[in-house]
């Protein structure tokens, strides 16, 4: 049975990053979503603290209370292009998050490299180190039945352009990880998300949605330059059947208006998805 289209549009807890996790989940459930990403990015939210030393069962129970399923744990496990990041240190950060993803039934999302455009060594060497660490992460995820997803292109990190992202995708195949496509990061980097989505094909396994303009990725849906209709149309035409997650870390809306803005945004994306499928 095909998943109802509206159920394919969920929200990240990052959308309500200043609220306690229970409140964020309550809001997300009230908006009609059934799927969430749990934010585990220290610079953004502490919904899942990193390093993680909590009990995964508490997150399972919280999701159950609100009638939600976890699609992914969206994490930061360290600077994957840092020569000083040893396999032991990476495993120490990643293993508890993998366990959380396994317990909640979600994937594990990681970004590519440190929050700087400059390489630690040089571009080729840094990309090779990222690829090596992604293979390690993938092997640990596979042992726990967790799919590794990678936000390859991130406007504020080392891999910050379609050109660089394509090089990494060519070096590491889909047997190692699936691609998390964040539309806002592509737009903020000055690239074309419709063109890229159209040729990524089955590499895309999950999508994050937020609006952006070149240089600014913290813009609300419909208030930036992102062509959401074009991106969704290209993905659906290519056979994408995954989830679109609204990750509304937006800086252009008052906190008191955030819930209403998230509701509007989700309704608009559901309508675009329905139009693409009609």
Buried (B, 14 or more C-beta within 10 A) or exposed (E): EEEEBBBBBBBBBBBBBEBEBEEBBBBBBEBBBBBBBBBBBEEBBEBBEBEBEEEBEEBBEBBEEBEBBBBBBBBBBBBBBBEEBEEEEBBEBBBBBBBBBBBBBBBBBBBBBBEEBEBBEEBEEBBBBBBBBBBBBBEBBBEEEBBBBBBBBBBBBBBBBBEBBBBBBEEBEEEBBBBBBBBBBBBBBBBBBBBBBBEBEEBBBBBBBBBBBEEBBBBBBEBBBBBBBBBBBBBBEBEBEBBBBBBBBBEEBEEEEBBEBBBBBBBBBBBBBEEBEE
